[in-house]
Amino acid sequence: MAQEKGSYYVPHESHWPVVGTIGMFIAVIGAAALLNGVRFGTPVMFIGGAIILYMVWGWFRDVINESVQGVYGSQEDRSFRQGMAWFILSEVAFFAAFFGALFYARVYSLPWLGGEGANFFTNLLLWDGFEAAWPSDGPAPRGGEFDIMGAWGLPAINTAILLTSGVTLTIAHHAIKENNRKVLNWGLFATIALGLLFLSIQMYEYVHAYVDLNLRLDSGIYGSTFFMLTGFHGLHVFLGALMLTVVYFRCLKGHFTADNHFAFEAAAWYWHFVDVVWLVLFVFVYWL
């Protein structure tokens, strides 16, 4: 039933927040157990993850059904836009923390530790052979010799792929505004395909880093920041591709109109945010 004019739709009691809370609690318990060497940690973590995925699937299904039934109006649309904007802002803060760690290590920590007259004491307190230069390695055997990941190989290819996906998504956005369903569907499909190609190349890059470059997560602060930043970005690419896939199938069913398609816009906002993060990451992690 369509909402009454001037009213604000309030959903009925939902069990999904409780399900999500239980899933997150179980997943965190499993992750903590895994990090402490407990054998049951891995299956418990995956059980919690499966419950979270079930919650996401069910909750999104309910919201999509409510949207199709016409219970949302301009006030709900404004709330959704504000919510998505705040969510992306929280993601900006999330990545800012990791970029801040990278910046602090490169600009402040290493110069301080390698200051004039400090080499003897830093080698004594840290490890023999410590050099205050970027990229900084950890003490052997935990770190050891490694090669850095160059910018103009696979990372440059992935940069071109991700920027191209932003173009195809923009084409799809213009198409939905013009009610051109054919171009819309092809633009979305191309964007999703490019995102999956990006992830495939990144997985190959990780294998190359571990096998050929001896670059690992425990390769000092360089290895830690490299894998944390690129890994979390890859996770966000996966989530963005998943969001666009849901939108794609909704487009195939004709759910959106030229004037009412915020679900598409929300996924597009998120995807463009992921593009911008990668550009910053490419410059400060791979290039400089």
Salt bridges, closest charged atoms under 4 A:
ASP62 OD1 - ARG61 NE 3.37
ASP77 OD2 - ARG81 NE 2.80
GLU91 OE2 - HIS236 NE2 2.58
ASP212 OD2 - HIS208 ND1 2.80
ASP218 OD1 - ARG216 NE 2.99
GLU265 OE1 - ARG81 NH2 2.65
GLU265 OE2 - HIS173 NE2 3.60
GLU265 OE2 - HIS261 NE2 3.66
